[in-house]
């Protein structure tokens, strides 16, 4: 597993980096993690992606990290020696889609898996049915392998092509890459509940309409203002909301965080990932210290005593809203997870991982530290 970072963030820089990696040795599969500020458009990128001789997968994210440094511009290329099986699942906002069937159809050409596999999954983070896709992955593959990945997209929250495939730069899709490699991972978030549970009494996909039969924004605004002592405005919603996610209770796993992104129709809350009707939510809050401690714990979970990381390459998938919350202290989080070996990865709109042998999930505001043994 070899990494190359192009700080220019240009399409020409991507091509030059690809040529440099190819000159070093054969590439089994290529993962590309690019920054949204690169400003890539399909007409620039598609000819390069179409011409690639090896499987290509990845996405465009608000930021990436290379050697434990976060970047708002640039492109991280990771070349795997192992050859991945790759599949694209379309229509991630299709309200009628059966994602059990779509995942099965997309991967039916894959051969029987080897004994050890890891699946990397990147999705359009602004699609409305990501959790349904993740459920489809679990239905088709169970936990026969680890899953690691996250949501691509822009902090403008405007949906645009953001998933890289050999077919080009695509929107509203997921790219799946199954690699015949071993991996270890830890998943934590560090947010603490500060409210009683509230029932989701009205929702559709990733939009929460009512909580305990009241308009969702009114309930949320009231609680956030009471705790923060600040006034929340719908127009500048995320400035305060980034510190107050929801926690959705799941049996036997760490509480799943849901990030409210914006207000829609005056009283609805648009979240990253689905929030099912009937679910119970609690308001969460945290401090920089609790988040950094949680990221450190994620690394420890992936590295139990006696397991060395010398033969592995770390991949760190971290939520972009943690960067916005931590500010300059994101450096401390990256130092914490890269204590012995600097990390590469992406800052995402939602994170995808399984917690050990527990259920596969789409998370928000969460750190996923993984070790890949390529």
N, C-alpha and C positions, 0 to 999 in steps of 0.2 A: 504494500500500500504506500504510494508515493504522493506527496502533496506539492502543489505549485500555486503560488498566489500572484496574480497579475494586478498591480495597484491601479493601472490605467482604467480598467473597467470598460474598455472598448471592445468592439467585435474583432478588430484586428489584433488586439492584445490577447483575446481568447484563442484566436487561431495560432498566434505565435507560441502561446503557452502549451497548446495541444501538440504542436510540432516539437517543442522542447521535451515534453514528456515522452512522446513517441520515440524520439532519438535516444532516450535513456534505456529503452527496452520495450518489449511487447506490453500492450495494455489489454487486460481481459475485459474490463468495463470501466467507464468513465462517469464519475459523479461531478456535476457542476453546481456549485452554490454561489450565486451571483447577487450583487446588491441592486436594489431598486433604483438608486441614484445613477446607475450606469445608463439608464434610459433606453434599454434595448427595445427594439421593435421587431416583429416577426420578419419583415423584409430584410433586416440586417442579419438576423441570426439563422433563419431557416436554411439558407444555402450551406452554411457551415455544418449545421446539424445533419442535414441530408447527406453530406459528403463523408461523415464519420463512418469508419469501417467497423468500429466496435460499438457495443451497446452504450447508449448515453442516457442518463437520467439526472434529474435535479430540479432546481427551481430558482426563482428570483425572490429575494427576501429583503426586509428592511435593512438588515445588517448581517455581516458574516464575521466569524472570528478565525484568525490565522495566527498560530503560535501565541495563543492567549492574548491577542490584541484584537479589539473590535474595530470594524471598518464599516463606514457608510458608503464607500465606493470601492469597487474592485471585484475580482472574480477568483474564487477558490476552486481549483481543479484537484480531484483526488482520483488517482489511477489505481485500480484494483488488479492484482495478478489473477484472481479468480474471475471466471466468466459468469455474469449474472443471467438469469432468465428475467426478461422484462415484459411487462404488460401495462397497457393504458386502459383505465376505466373512465368512460365519458359520462357527461350529464350529471354532475354532482349536485345540481340544484333541481333536478327533475323530481317533482312532487310525487309522480306516479311510479318511479323506478323501484324495482325489486333488486336491491344491491346484492343479495345472496346470489341471484341468478346472473347479475352483471359481472360480478367477480369470477364466478364459475366460467362464464363464457369468455372472459378476457384471458383466463389462465388455462383454458382447456388444452392448449397446445404444449403446455409445459410437461416435461418428462417427470417420471416419478422422482421425488426429491431424494437427495443423499441423506444419510443419517443425521448430519448436522447442517442446519441452514440458519441464515439471518435474513429477514426481509426489511429492506429500506423502503419507506413509503412517504411520498411527498404529494400533497394535495393543494388545490386552490383554496387558500384559507378563508376566502370570502364566499365560498359556496355554502348553501343552506342545509346540505344533508351529509355532512362529513361523518357524523356519528353513525348514520345508517350504513355508510361505506365501511366504517371500522367494524360494525357488527357483522357485515357481510364477509369481511376478512376472517373474523373469528369463526363464523359458521363454516367457512370453507377450509380453513387451515388450523383451527383450534390454537393451541399453544405449542405446536410441534416445533416452532422456531421462535426466536425473539423478534419483536417488531420495534423499529426505531424510525422516527421521522417527524414530520411536522407540516404546518401550513405555510405556503408561499403567498406572496402578495405585498401590497403597499400600505403604508400608514396613511395614505390619502383615503383608504377604505373604498376606493373605486375599483371594481373588478376589471381586470385586464389580463391578457395572456401572461402566465407566470410559471408554467410547468415546462421543463425542457425534456424533449424526447427526440428520438431519431426522426420522427415525423415533423418536427418543428416545435415552435413555441406556442403552447396551447392554454386556453382558459377553461375553467369549470371541469377539470379532469383530475384524476389521480394517476400517478405513475408508481408502479410496483416493481421492485428489483429484488429478486431472491438470489442470494449469494451462498455458495457452499462453504461458509466459514462459521467458526464459533464466535460467540460474543457474550459479553456480560454487561448488565446495566443496572443502574439505580435511578429511582424516580422519586422526587420530593418537591415540596413547594414552600413551606415555611409560613403560610398564611394561617391566622387564628380566627375562630368564630367570635363575633361580638354581638350576635343577636340570637333570639329564639328562632326555631324553624318557621318558615313561611311556606304555605302550599301554593304551588303554581296552579291557579284555577283557570287560566286561559293562556295557551301558547300555540304557535304554529312554526314548526321547524326551529330556527334559531331566534325567533321573536317571542318575547314574553309580553303578554298583553295585560294579564291581571295576576296579582298576588293577594291571596286571601280575599278575593272578589273585589279588590280595589284596583284602580289603574296602576300598572307596575311602576311607572316613573314617579308617581306621587308617593308611593310607599318607599321606594328607593331614595328619593330626594329627602324625604322626611328623616330617614334613619341616618343618611350620610351627613346631613347638616347638623343633626343632634350630636353626632360623634366628633365631627371635625371642627365644628364652630365656624364653618365657612358656608357661603351661599352657593348653591349649585345652579348653574344655568344650562339649559338644553343646548344653547349655541356653543358653549365651551365645555361640553359634558365630560370629555375624556380627561381634561386637566385634573379633575378631582376623582373621577371614576377609576383612574388607573391605580388608586390606593385602596379601592373598595370593591373587590370582586365578590361574586357569589361562590358559596361552597355547596355542592350537590352531594348529598349523602349516598354512598354506595356500600353495600354489605361487604365487610371483610377487606376493604381496600382503603387507601388514603382518600380523604374527601376530594372529589373531583372539582376543580376550580372552573368557573365559567366567567368570562370577561365581558361585561357590558361595554359595547363599543360606542353606541349612539342612541339618540331618541328618535323614534319614527312615529309619525301620525300624532304627535303631541303628547302621547301617553304610553307608547310601547317602547320596550327596551330590546335593541338588536344586540345579540351576543355572538361570540365566536363559538360555534358549535350548538347543536340542538339542546333545548331544555324541554323535556317532555311534560305534558300536562299531567298533574298528579304528583310530580316530583316535589321534594321538600328542599328549600334553599335556606341558607343562613348567610348573613352578611359577614365578610371577612375583612381583616386588616392585618398589617404586619409592619415590621421595622426593617431597615437595612440589615441589622444584625441577625434577625430571625431568618431572612431570606438567604444571606450568605452562609449561615450555619446549615441551612437545609441543603444548599448546593454541595457543601462539604460532605454532608451525610450521603448524598447521592453517589459521590465518588467512593465513599467507604462501603456502600452497599454493593457496588460493582467490584470492589477489591477486598473481599473478605480476607482475614488473616491467612497468610501462607500462599496467596495467589499474587504472583508478580505481574507487572504490566510491561516488562521489558520487551516481550515478544508481541505486544499488542499496540494498536494505534488508537488513541482516544478520539471519539466523536462526541461533541457536546451540542445538544439541541436545547436551546434556552429561549424562553418567551421574550419577545421584543418589549413587552410592557414591563418586564423586570428591569430592562435597561432604562426605560423611561422613569421608573420608580426609583432605581438606585442612583441614577445620574452618574457622577464621577466615581462612585463606589462600585460600579460594574467591574472596575479593574480589580477590586478586592475579591469579587466573586470568581473572576477568571483565574486569579492567582490561587484561590482556594482549591479549585478543581484541577489546576495544572501544576500542583506542587512539585511533582517529580518529572513530569513530561508535559510540555505546553500543548494546549488543546486546539483542535480545528473544529469548525462547525458553523451553525447558522442560528440567528435570532429570528424566531418564527412567529406566525399568527396561529398559535395552538401547537401542541406537541402530541405525538402518537407514540405509545409504548405500552408494553405489558409490564406489570409489577411482579417479577418473579413468575410463579405459576398461577397468579391471579388473573383476573379478566383483562382483556385488551381494552384500551380506552383512548379517547381523544381528550387531552387536557388543555387547560389554559394556565398561564402564569406559573409554569412548572419547569423545573430543570430535569433534563434527562442526560445523565452521564453514561456513556457506553465505551466499552473496549472491544475493538474488532481485531480478530486474529486472522489476518489475510495471509 
